[in-house]
Amino acid sequence: MAGMATHVITGAGSGIGAAVARRLHARGDELVLHARDAGRAKELAAEFPGARTLVGDLAEPAKLSWAFSHQTLPDRVDSLLHIAGVVDLGPVGDLTPKSWRHQLDVNLIAPAELTRHFLPQLRTTRGHVVFVNSGAGLRASADWSAYAASKHGLKALADALRAEEHGNGVRVTSVYPGRTAGPMQAKVHQQEGKEYDPGEWIDPESVATTILLALDLPRDAEVNDLTVRPGR
């Protein structure tokens, strides 16, 4: 992606999202960082001087349109990076509708709604939508049903969007990281009852490198799907 670009990023507060935001901020690109509430927006603005923030709760996607109507959306968007996510493990026999709904709302429905809002800008710039998915978006394991369902749905969203927007020049990439060190991985280990050692898993910076590779690829090519696995 040549020249200074404007990126809308969810999940910039930690893990992969923070690594991507740091890299883009360091090279002078414009950042619009999504935050769930005003307090979190203030923290992100302090961490990334010059970045703009956009407040809306991904856990309530039906209210995002109302929240955005009270804020100024960027006129230009070169990339929309869906990196935020939640996970709640458990066997099918134990997971409640509340748990299912929360993961589907944050991991699938909110990205669809955010994409809907920013498609006009992305069409204008022939921009790029990146969905940070998961290995669980390609295969489901025991106790991962709700999370995997949300990520399988995210793959379907990306595939359909790519087919719909190819003629408008909008590129769509799905990235499927394996287990990556960060707060989500720490929570997963806690739920699994296992000891967590971040050194055993992918560094978020490594995943950020793959995302920037897709973003910066010349216009004659497009990365559709990219799987990143632990190298240890």
Short mmCIF file of the C-alpha atoms (twelve columns), coordinates in Angstrom:
data_MODEL
# 
_entry.id   MODEL 
# 
loop_
_atom_site.group_PDB 
_atom_site.id 
_atom_site.type_symbol 
_atom_site.label_atom_id 
_atom_site.label_alt_id 
_atom_site.label_comp_id 
_atom_site.label_asym_id 
_atom_site.label_seq_id 
_atom_site.Cartn_x 
_atom_site.Cartn_y 
_atom_site.Cartn_z 
_atom_site.pdbx_PDB_model_num 
ATOM 1   C CA . MET A 1   0.000   0.000   0.000  1 
ATOM 2   C CA . ALA A 2   2.055   2.922   -1.311 1 
ATOM 3   C CA . GLY A 3   2.152   6.283   0.421  1 
ATOM 4   C CA . MET A 4   0.426   7.333   3.618  1 
ATOM 5   C CA . ALA A 5   -2.808  5.414   4.080  1 
ATOM 6   C CA . THR A 6   -5.711  5.472   6.544  1 
ATOM 7   C CA . HIS A 7   -6.460  2.269   8.441  1 
ATOM 8   C CA . VAL A 8   -9.478  1.477   10.617 1 
ATOM 9   C CA . ILE A 9   -8.424  -1.127  13.181 1 
ATOM 10  C CA . THR A 10  -10.347 -3.115  15.773 1 
ATOM 11  C CA . GLY A 11  -8.494  -4.840  18.607 1 
ATOM 12  C CA . ALA A 12  -5.596  -2.363  18.668 1 
ATOM 13  C CA . GLY A 13  -5.354  -2.499  22.450 1 
ATOM 14  C CA . SER A 14  -3.434  -5.767  22.717 1 
ATOM 15  C CA . GLY A 15  -1.944  -8.754  20.940 1 
ATOM 16  C CA . ILE A 16  -1.961  -8.846  17.147 1 
ATOM 17  C CA . GLY A 17  -3.987  -5.649  16.867 1 
ATOM 18  C CA . ALA A 18  -1.531  -3.670  18.969 1 
ATOM 19  C CA . ALA A 19  1.414   -5.036  16.979 1 
ATOM 20  C CA . VAL A 20  -0.199  -4.018  13.684 1 
ATOM 21  C CA . ALA A 21  -1.136  -0.584  15.003 1 
ATOM 22  C CA . ARG A 22  2.407   0.044   16.242 1 
ATOM 23  C CA . ARG A 23  3.910   -0.873  12.877 1 
ATOM 24  C CA . LEU A 24  1.514   1.300   10.884 1 
ATOM 25  C CA . HIS A 25  1.841   4.193   13.341 1 
ATOM 26  C CA . ALA A 26  5.637   4.020   13.205 1 
ATOM 27  C CA . ARG A 27  5.661   4.431   9.445  1 
ATOM 28  C CA . GLY A 28  3.403   7.469   9.602  1 
ATOM 29  C CA . ASP A 29  0.093   6.073   8.390  1 
ATOM 30  C CA . GLU A 30  -3.193  7.472   9.666  1 
ATOM 31  C CA . LEU A 31  -4.943  5.315   12.258 1 
ATOM 32  C CA . VAL A 32  -8.594  5.195   13.240 1 
ATOM 33  C CA . LEU A 33  -8.717  2.925   16.272 1 
ATOM 34  C CA . HIS A 34  -11.949 1.335   17.353 1 
ATOM 35  C CA . ALA A 35  -12.670 1.264   21.093 1 
ATOM 36  C CA . ARG A 36  -15.536 -0.259  23.036 1 
ATOM 37  C CA . ASP A 37  -16.044 2.832   25.211 1 
ATOM 38  C CA . ALA A 38  -14.782 6.362   25.803 1 
ATOM 39  C CA . GLY A 39  -12.328 5.290   28.497 1 
ATOM 40  C CA . ARG A 40  -10.666 2.778   26.213 1 
ATOM 41  C CA . ALA A 41  -10.603 5.345   23.410 1 
ATOM 42  C CA . LYS A 42  -8.710  7.743   25.664 1 
ATOM 43  C CA . GLU A 43  -6.118  5.057   26.442 1 
ATOM 44  C CA . LEU A 44  -5.601  4.253   22.764 1 
ATOM 45  C CA . ALA A 45  -5.260  7.925   21.852 1 
ATOM 46  C CA . ALA A 46  -2.539  8.291   24.480 1 
ATOM 47  C CA . GLU A 47  -0.716  5.188   23.252 1 
ATOM 48  C CA . PHE A 48  -0.854  6.241   19.603 1 
ATOM 49  C CA . PRO A 49  -0.424  10.032  19.406 1 
ATOM 50  C CA . GLY A 50  -2.229  11.531  16.454 1 
ATOM 51  C CA . ALA A 51  -4.547  8.565   15.986 1 
ATOM 52  C CA . ARG A 52  -8.286  9.094   15.829 1 
ATOM 53  C CA . THR A 53  -10.697 6.866   17.734 1 
ATOM 54  C CA . LEU A 54  -14.114 5.471   17.003 1 
ATOM 55  C CA . VAL A 55  -16.298 4.257   19.865 1 
ATOM 56  C CA . GLY A 56  -18.834 1.446   19.654 1 
ATOM 57  C CA . ASP A 57  -19.414 -1.840  21.471 1 
ATOM 58  C CA . LEU A 58  -18.773 -4.824  19.183 1 
ATOM 59  C CA . ALA A 59  -20.811 -6.927  21.600 1 
ATOM 60  C CA . GLU A 60  -23.877 -4.943  20.517 1 
ATOM 61  C CA . PRO A 61  -23.581 -4.736  16.724 1 
ATOM 62  C CA . ALA A 62  -27.167 -3.557  16.299 1 
ATOM 63  C CA . LYS A 63  -26.206 -0.354  18.135 1 
ATOM 64  C CA . LEU A 64  -23.058 0.422   16.125 1 
ATOM 65  C CA . SER A 65  -24.941 2.409   13.500 1 
ATOM 66  C CA . TRP A 66  -26.454 4.627   16.185 1 
ATOM 67  C CA . ALA A 67  -23.067 5.071   17.900 1 
ATOM 68  C CA . PHE A 68  -21.358 6.012   14.642 1 
ATOM 69  C CA . SER A 69  -24.105 8.499   13.765 1 
ATOM 70  C CA . HIS A 70  -22.918 10.595  16.727 1 
ATOM 71  C CA . GLN A 71  -19.277 10.576  15.614 1 
ATOM 72  C CA . THR A 72  -17.322 11.706  12.591 1 
ATOM 73  C CA . LEU A 73  -16.342 8.801   10.375 1 
ATOM 74  C CA . PRO A 74  -13.189 9.108   8.267  1 
ATOM 75  C CA . ASP A 75  -13.751 10.320  4.709  1 
ATOM 76  C CA . ARG A 76  -10.939 8.086   3.462  1 
ATOM 77  C CA . VAL A 77  -10.348 4.452   4.396  1 
ATOM 78  C CA . ASP A 78  -7.606  2.445   2.695  1 
ATOM 79  C CA . SER A 79  -7.909  -0.611  4.893  1 
ATOM 80  C CA . LEU A 80  -10.311 -2.044  7.429  1 
ATOM 81  C CA . LEU A 81  -8.576  -4.476  9.767  1 
ATOM 82  C CA . HIS A 82  -10.844 -6.755  11.803 1 
ATOM 83  C CA . ILE A 83  -8.565  -8.009  14.593 1 
ATOM 84  C CA . ALA A 84  -10.716 -7.878  17.758 1 
ATOM 85  C CA . GLY A 85  -12.182 -11.130 19.011 1 
ATOM 86  C CA . VAL A 86  -13.453 -13.018 22.041 1 
ATOM 87  C CA . VAL A 87  -13.367 -16.678 23.035 1 
ATOM 88  C CA . ASP A 88  -15.313 -18.745 25.548 1 
ATOM 89  C CA . LEU A 89  -14.582 -22.459 25.553 1 
ATOM 90  C CA . GLY A 90  -16.894 -25.221 26.644 1 
ATOM 91  C CA . PRO A 91  -18.610 -28.396 25.433 1 
ATOM 92  C CA . VAL A 92  -21.794 -28.041 23.414 1 
ATOM 93  C CA . GLY A 93  -23.724 -29.521 26.313 1 
ATOM 94  C CA . ASP A 94  -22.668 -26.671 28.600 1 
ATOM 95  C CA . LEU A 95  -22.525 -23.552 26.420 1 
ATOM 96  C CA . THR A 96  -25.464 -21.217 26.954 1 
ATOM 97  C CA . PRO A 97  -27.203 -19.081 24.307 1 
ATOM 98  C CA . LYS A 98  -25.604 -16.053 25.963 1 
ATOM 99  C CA . SER A 99  -22.122 -17.434 25.308 1 
ATOM 100 C CA . TRP A 100 -22.997 -18.368 21.728 1 
ATOM 101 C CA . ARG A 101 -24.501 -14.958 21.055 1 
ATOM 102 C CA . HIS A 102 -21.594 -13.020 22.546 1 
ATOM 103 C CA . GLN A 103 -19.019 -14.797 20.387 1 
ATOM 104 C CA . LEU A 104 -21.133 -14.550 17.243 1 
ATOM 105 C CA . ASP A 105 -21.825 -10.855 17.860 1 
ATOM 106 C CA . VAL A 106 -18.201 -9.834  18.427 1 
ATOM 107 C CA . ASN A 107 -16.453 -12.233 16.049 1 
ATOM 108 C CA . LEU A 108 -18.879 -12.255 13.117 1 
ATOM 109 C CA . ILE A 109 -21.834 -9.876  13.148 1 
ATOM 110 C CA . ALA A 110 -19.884 -6.808  14.271 1 
ATOM 111 C CA . PRO A 111 -17.252 -7.236  11.518 1 
ATOM 112 C CA . ALA A 112 -20.076 -7.534  8.974  1 
ATOM 113 C CA . GLU A 113 -21.677 -4.344  10.289 1 
ATOM 114 C CA . LEU A 114 -18.388 -2.419  10.365 1 
ATOM 115 C CA . THR A 115 -17.674 -3.535  6.807  1 
ATOM 116 C CA . ARG A 116 -21.094 -2.335  5.700  1 
ATOM 117 C CA . HIS A 117 -20.385 1.105   7.148  1 
ATOM 118 C CA . PHE A 118 -16.992 1.520   5.514  1 
ATOM 119 C CA . LEU A 119 -17.617 -0.083  2.122  1 
ATOM 120 C CA . PRO A 120 -18.318 3.242   0.366  1 
ATOM 121 C CA . GLN A 121 -14.900 4.600   1.415  1 
ATOM 122 C CA . LEU A 122 -13.172 1.314   0.587  1 
ATOM 123 C CA . ARG A 123 -14.693 1.264   -2.880 1 
ATOM 124 C CA . THR A 124 -13.479 4.798   -3.510 1 
ATOM 125 C CA . THR A 125 -9.881  3.980   -2.531 1 
ATOM 126 C CA . ARG A 126 -9.931  0.431   -3.975 1 
ATOM 127 C CA . GLY A 127 -9.032  -0.498  -0.432 1 
ATOM 128 C CA . HIS A 128 -8.413  -3.659  1.539  1 
ATOM 129 C CA . VAL A 129 -10.415 -5.569  4.157  1 
ATOM 130 C CA . VAL A 130 -8.431  -7.932  6.381  1 
ATOM 131 C CA . PHE A 131 -10.177 -10.452 8.605  1 
ATOM 132 C CA . VAL A 132 -7.912  -11.926 11.276 1 
ATOM 133 C CA . ASN A 133 -9.557  -15.297 11.595 1 
ATOM 134 C CA . SER A 134 -8.106  -18.351 13.399 1 
ATOM 135 C CA . GLY A 135 -7.088  -21.919 12.814 1 
ATOM 136 C CA . ALA A 136 -10.504 -22.604 14.373 1 
ATOM 137 C CA . GLY A 137 -12.023 -20.965 11.301 1 
ATOM 138 C CA . LEU A 138 -10.792 -23.922 9.249  1 
ATOM 139 C CA . ARG A 139 -11.348 -26.792 11.673 1 
ATOM 140 C CA . ALA A 140 -13.282 -27.223 14.913 1 
ATOM 141 C CA . SER A 141 -12.078 -29.105 17.980 1 
ATOM 142 C CA . ALA A 142 -13.831 -30.306 21.111 1 
ATOM 143 C CA . ASP A 143 -14.863 -27.439 23.421 1 
ATOM 144 C CA . TRP A 144 -14.370 -24.870 20.622 1 
ATOM 145 C CA . SER A 145 -17.803 -25.110 18.962 1 
ATOM 146 C CA . ALA A 146 -19.105 -21.555 19.474 1 
ATOM 147 C CA . TYR A 147 -15.795 -19.848 18.757 1 
ATOM 148 C CA . ALA A 148 -15.135 -22.039 15.724 1 
ATOM 149 C CA . ALA A 149 -18.655 -21.433 14.417 1 
ATOM 150 C CA . SER A 150 -18.115 -17.683 14.633 1 
ATOM 151 C CA . LYS A 151 -14.794 -17.997 12.791 1 
ATOM 152 C CA . HIS A 152 -16.176 -20.366 10.139 1 
ATOM 153 C CA . GLY A 153 -18.847 -17.719 9.615  1 
ATOM 154 C CA . LEU A 154 -16.144 -15.052 9.337  1 
ATOM 155 C CA . LYS A 155 -14.514 -17.056 6.537  1 
ATOM 156 C CA . ALA A 156 -17.853 -17.181 4.726  1 
ATOM 157 C CA . LEU A 157 -18.249 -13.422 5.170  1 
ATOM 158 C CA . ALA A 158 -14.788 -12.790 3.729  1 
ATOM 159 C CA . ASP A 159 -15.295 -15.152 0.794  1 
ATOM 160 C CA . ALA A 160 -18.651 -13.619 -0.123 1 
ATOM 161 C CA . LEU A 161 -17.341 -10.071 0.268  1 
ATOM 162 C CA . ARG A 162 -14.369 -10.866 -1.974 1 
ATOM 163 C CA . ALA A 163 -16.671 -12.169 -4.701 1 
ATOM 164 C CA . GLU A 164 -18.999 -9.188  -4.403 1 
ATOM 165 C CA . GLU A 165 -16.372 -6.449  -4.320 1 
ATOM 166 C CA . HIS A 166 -13.703 -7.769  -6.685 1 
ATOM 167 C CA . GLY A 167 -15.153 -5.698  -9.505 1 
ATOM 168 C CA . ASN A 168 -14.874 -2.586  -7.341 1 
ATOM 169 C CA . GLY A 169 -11.177 -3.198  -6.743 1 
ATOM 170 C CA . VAL A 170 -11.592 -3.998  -3.033 1 
ATOM 171 C CA . ARG A 171 -9.148  -6.665  -1.872 1 
ATOM 172 C CA . VAL A 172 -10.181 -9.094  0.879  1 
ATOM 173 C CA . THR A 173 -7.744  -11.195 2.908  1 
ATOM 174 C CA . SER A 174 -8.356  -13.767 5.627  1 
ATOM 175 C CA . VAL A 175 -5.448  -14.517 7.951  1 
ATOM 176 C CA . TYR A 176 -5.594  -17.725 10.007 1 
ATOM 177 C CA . PRO A 177 -3.081  -17.539 12.869 1 
ATOM 178 C CA . GLY A 178 -2.376  -20.528 15.047 1 
ATOM 179 C CA . ARG A 179 -2.110  -19.960 18.774 1 
ATOM 180 C CA . THR A 180 -0.569  -16.544 19.315 1 
ATOM 181 C CA . ALA A 181 0.836   -15.148 22.566 1 
ATOM 182 C CA . GLY A 182 -1.369  -12.511 24.175 1 
ATOM 183 C CA . PRO A 183 -4.271  -11.950 26.565 1 
ATOM 184 C CA . MET A 184 -6.651  -14.177 24.592 1 
ATOM 185 C CA . GLN A 185 -4.189  -17.067 24.684 1 
ATOM 186 C CA . ALA A 186 -3.713  -16.584 28.412 1 
ATOM 187 C CA . LYS A 187 -7.494  -16.801 28.856 1 
ATOM 188 C CA . VAL A 188 -7.690  -19.928 26.700 1 
ATOM 189 C CA . HIS A 189 -5.031  -21.633 28.809 1 
ATOM 190 C CA . GLN A 190 -6.872  -20.640 31.967 1 
ATOM 191 C CA . GLN A 191 -10.091 -22.145 30.603 1 
ATOM 192 C CA . GLU A 192 -8.205  -25.268 29.573 1 
ATOM 193 C CA . GLY A 193 -6.610  -25.511 33.027 1 
ATOM 194 C CA . LYS A 194 -3.113  -25.395 31.535 1 
ATOM 195 C CA . GLU A 195 -0.007  -23.426 32.430 1 
ATOM 196 C CA . TYR A 196 0.643   -20.577 30.002 1 
ATOM 197 C CA . ASP A 197 4.089   -19.826 28.588 1 
ATOM 198 C CA . PRO A 198 3.925   -17.092 25.899 1 
ATOM 199 C CA . GLY A 199 7.311   -18.192 24.574 1 
ATOM 200 C CA . GLU A 200 5.754   -21.393 23.253 1 
ATOM 201 C CA . TRP A 201 3.427   -19.599 20.852 1 
ATOM 202 C CA . ILE A 202 3.562   -17.258 17.859 1 
ATOM 203 C CA . ASP A 203 4.754   -13.727 18.615 1 
ATOM 204 C CA . PRO A 204 2.046   -11.174 17.649 1 
ATOM 205 C CA . GLU A 205 4.742   -9.291  15.731 1 
ATOM 206 C CA . SER A 206 5.124   -12.270 13.398 1 
ATOM 207 C CA . VAL A 207 1.419   -12.227 12.566 1 
ATOM 208 C CA . ALA A 208 1.612   -8.448  12.096 1 
ATOM 209 C CA . THR A 209 4.353   -9.025  9.526  1 
ATOM 210 C CA . THR A 210 2.069   -11.281 7.480  1 
ATOM 211 C CA . ILE A 211 -0.775  -8.743  7.641  1 
ATOM 212 C CA . LEU A 212 1.462   -5.932  6.415  1 
ATOM 213 C CA . LEU A 213 2.734   -8.206  3.656  1 
ATOM 214 C CA . ALA A 214 -0.835  -8.588  2.381  1 
ATOM 215 C CA . LEU A 215 -1.547  -4.857  2.736  1 
ATOM 216 C CA . ASP A 216 1.599   -3.760  0.942  1 
ATOM 217 C CA . LEU A 217 1.419   -6.221  -1.928 1 
ATOM 218 C CA . PRO A 218 1.376   -4.430  -5.321 1 
ATOM 219 C CA . ARG A 219 -1.984  -4.157  -7.045 1 
ATOM 220 C CA . ASP A 220 -1.149  -6.864  -9.576 1 
ATOM 221 C CA . ALA A 221 -1.615  -9.525  -6.893 1 
ATOM 222 C CA . GLU A 222 -3.855  -10.305 -3.938 1 
ATOM 223 C CA . VAL A 223 -3.496  -12.589 -0.932 1 
ATOM 224 C CA . ASN A 224 -6.859  -14.254 -0.335 1 
ATOM 225 C CA . ASP A 225 -6.047  -16.681 2.494  1 
ATOM 226 C CA . LEU A 226 -2.945  -16.877 4.650  1 
ATOM 227 C CA . THR A 227 -2.326  -19.494 7.347  1 
ATOM 228 C CA . VAL A 228 0.289   -18.808 10.041 1 
ATOM 229 C CA . ARG A 229 1.336   -21.703 12.245 1 
ATOM 230 C CA . PRO A 230 3.633   -21.883 15.298 1 
ATOM 231 C CA . GLY A 231 7.196   -22.548 14.182 1 
ATOM 232 C CA . ARG A 232 8.270   -24.341 17.342 1 
# 
